[in-house]
Amino acid sequence: MRIDKTQRGWAIASLAMMMVFTGVYAVYAANVPDRPRGGSAIGLTFGVIGFGFMLFAALLGARKRVPTWRIGRAQAWMRGHLWLGLLSLPVILFHGGFHFGGTLTSVLMWLLIVTVLSGLFGAALQHYLPRVMTIDVKLETIYDEIGNVRVLLREEADRGVEALCGSLGLGKSAKEEMQRAGGFTAARAMSVSKGGASVAVATETVVLTDEASAPLRTFYLGEMRPFLEQPRRGSRLGNADKAHNAFAGLRTLMPEPAHGLVQDLEDICDEARQLVRQEQLHRWLHGWLLVHIPISMAVIVLGAVHAVVALRY
């Protein structure tokens, strides 16, 4: 795994600070008569440093919300957020002598632990999931356009099936579907086989008889179209192997001129599955922030309250 220079610099600096802090705390703990306390000079120093690290980590969110701030590179801020946020936990533990104290400090410490753990979890996701995305979602699209792409896929499949089976009685024209899709154009050219060659559906005039088209019509209206409208990984078409077997079986029931279309429909289902996978990975990639950000903000607020109470009383 390649580590960029910014990452290496923050890692080395954080490790060096951790060694210094550990050494200071070891000497301090060995020479106090009772036990280390947060109210001592060294304890207060650790507290100020730890809280400063937490404030720096919190400033990353502020920097993201104010694009005009050009203080340092975004990558450096992100690495600092990760390493100093991680380092804040042992420093705060040194501050209290590994003693959580009363109710407020106990709540604060547990929230800090959850914040650091959720941050590590998020960092792992951000490192791992993009690799998974490139493997599982080869046809990745803009996340906000997934709904529009689904409309296109369904409209594309409708057009192909109707070219062979006649009207499906869906009550929606291709123009209406395109308007709902925001004016996008088709993702691929649908085709059917005829005489050993593929020709575009737009120019294909062959329409199967009701008897010949019945398996395709039943499969499409009963299973595939509902899947395109509301894709679910738990359904048969939501599983790549089961879907492949389903289309292979359908291909054996259809005359040779329909085989090209069956392959196109299988490709459309594959793309729809990739959209489901992209949504799932996106939720994982961003969902952890729903835990991390509120708790980290609570840590900052309670940390400030703890500091004020400790200094006043």
N, C-alpha and C positions, 0 to 999 in steps of 0.2 A: 504494500500500500504506500503510495507516494504521499509525503507530507510537505505542504508548501512552506515557504520560508516564514510566513507570518505565524503559521501554526507552530512551527518549531521554535520560533522566538518566544512566543507566549508560554509554550510548554517548559522551556528551559528557565525562563524568568519565574514561572509559578513554582517549579520544583526548587529553585534556589531560595525563594521566599519561604517555602514550606520548611526547608531544612533549617533556615535561620530561626523561624518562629518556633519550631520544635526544640531547637537547642536552647533558646531563651526560656521557653516554658519548662524544660527539664531542669535547668539550673534554678529557676524560680521556685518550682514545686519542691525541689530538694532542700531548699533553705528556709521555707516558711515554717513557723512553729506548729500551725494547725493544718490547714489546707489552703490551696489557692482560692482567692476570692475575687469576685468581679469588681469590688469597690477599691481594691489596692491600686497602686500606681500602674503596675504592669498589667493588672487585670483591666483597668480602664483603657490602657493603651491598646490592648488586644481588641477591646470592644469598639473603640473608635475606628481602628483599622478594618475590622470585620464589617462594621456598618458602612464604612466608606466603599468597600468592595461591593456590597449589596447595592448601594446607590449607583455606582458605576454600571453594574449590570442592568439596573432599571433604566438608565439613561439610553440604552439601546432602543427601547420602545419609543422614547421621546424623539430620538434622532430619526427613526423611521417615519414618524408622523409629521416631521418638519423637514421636507425635502431640501429646503434652502440651507439647512445646516451642512456645511462642508468641512466639518472638523474631523480630519483623519479619514482614512479609507474605510468603506463599509465592512470589508473583510476583516480589517484589524479590530473594529468594534465588535464584530461577531465573535472573533476568537477571544477577545478580552472578556466579553460577556460570559463565555463558557468557562474560561479558566479562572477568572477572579470570582465568578459566582460559585464555582466549585470550591475554591480556596476559602471562601467566606465561612463555610461550615466548620472546618477544624479551627479556624481562628476564633470564631465565636465560642466553640467548645473550650478553647484555652482561656477565653475571657471568663467563663463561669467555672473553670476548674472541673469541667465535665459534670457539673451539678446543675440540674435544670431549675432548681429553686421553687418559687411559688407558682400560683396558677398562671399568671400572665407570662412569666418567663417559660414555663413548661409549654404553654400553647404556642408561644413564639418559636421555641426550639423545634417542636414537632412540625410546625408549618414550614420552617426553614429546611428541615430534612426532606419534607415532601416536595418543596420547591426544587431543591438540588437534584433529587432523584428523578422528578419529572423532566427537569432540564437535561439530564443525562439520557433519559429515555428519548426525548425529542431529538437530541443530537445524533443518537444511534439511528433513529428513523430517517433523519435527513441524509445520513450517510448511506444507508442501505436501500431505501425505497426508490431513489432515482435509478439505481441499477436494475431493480426489479421492473420498474416501469419500461425500461428499454427492451427487456426480454418479453414481458407479458403484454405490453401495449405498443406493438410495432406501428399501429396506425393512430398514435396519440393525436388528439385534437385539442383546441383551446377549451378549457374546462367549462367556461360560461356558454359555449356553443354546443355542448353535448345534446341538449334538448332539441336544438335545430337539426343537428346531424341525425338524430333518431327519426325525426319527421322525414328527412330526405331518404333515409334507408327504407322506411316503410312505404313512402311514395314510389320509390324506385322498384321495390318488390311488387307493389300493386300493379304498376305499369307492365312489368314483365309477365306476371301471371295472367293479367287480362289480355295480353297479346296472344296468348295461347288458348286460354280458357273462355274468352269472352268476358262480358261484364260480370263483376263480382257482386254488384248491387250494393256497393259501399256508400253511394250517395255523395261522394266527394270527388271533385275533379282534380286533375293534376295541378291545375292553375291555383286552386284553393290551397292545396298542400304546399305549393311553392311559396305562396304569400305567407303562410304560417311559418315557413322555414326561413323567412327573412330575405328571400330572393337568391339563395344559393343555387348553384347548378348541381346536376347529378354527379355523384362521386365516381361512377364507373359506367361504361356502356354495357347494357344488358344485351345478351345474345342468345340465340337458340341454334341448334345444329340442324342443318338441312343438306342432305346429300354429302355428308362428310365435311362440310365447311361451316364456319360460323358467320352469321350475318346479323346485322343490328336489328333489334326488335322494332326500331322506328320504321324500318323498311320491310319488315317481315309481315306477310299477309296471311300466313297459314294459321288457321284456328282449329284446334282439335275438337273432335266430337265430344258430346257430353260424357259418353261412356269412357272415352280415352282420357279425358281430362279429370274424371271424377277423383282418382287418388290424389292428384295434385291440389285440386280445389278443396277437398276435405282436409288434407294436411295443412294447407296454407291458412284457411279460415279457422280451423279448429285448434291449431297449435302454433304455427309460425307467426301469424299476424299478431295474436295476443302477446307473444314473446317480444315482438318488435315494439309493441305499444308499452308494455311494462316488463322489461327484461328482468329475469330473476335467475341467479346462479343455481338455485335449487331445482329448476325445471330441467327437463331432458335436454332442451336446446341450450341451456346454460352450461352444460358440461360438454367439453370439446369432443371427447370420445363417443359419448352417447349421441351427440348431434351428428357426428360423422356416420355412425351406424344408421341413424334415422334417414339421412339423405341417401345413403347407399341402398337402403331398402326401397326408398321412394323411386330411385333411379331404375331399379329392376321392374317396377310396376308401370313405368312410363315408356311410351314409344321413343325411338331414337331421336326424333326431332326435338324432344323436350329435354334431352340430357344436358345441353349447354345451359339452359335456364336453371335446371336443378343445381348445377355447379355454381351459378351466380347467386342463387338463393343461399346456398351453403356459405359462400363468401360473405354475404350480407349478415348472416347470423354470426359468423366469426367476428365481424367488425362490431356488431352489437354487443357481443360478449366482452370485447376489449373495452368498450365504453363503460360497461358495468365494472370491469376491473379497474379502469382509470378512476372512476368515482370512488371505489373502495379505497384505493391507495391514497387518493386526495384526502379523504376523510381521516385516514390514519396520519397522513403527513401534517394536517392542520388541526385535527381534533384535540391533540394533546395540549394545545395552547389554551383551550377552554378551561383546563385545570391549572396549567402553569402560570398564566398571567394573573388571574384573580388572586391566587394564593401568594404569588410574589408581591403583589401590591399590598396584600394584607400584612405580609412580613415587614415591608417598609413602614407602613403606618404603625403597626404594633411595636416595631423597633424604635421608632421615634418616641412613642408613648413611654416605652420602657426606659429610654434614656432620660426623659424629662422626670419621670417618677423617681428613678434612681438618684439623680443629681439633687432633687429637691428634698428627698427624705433619707 
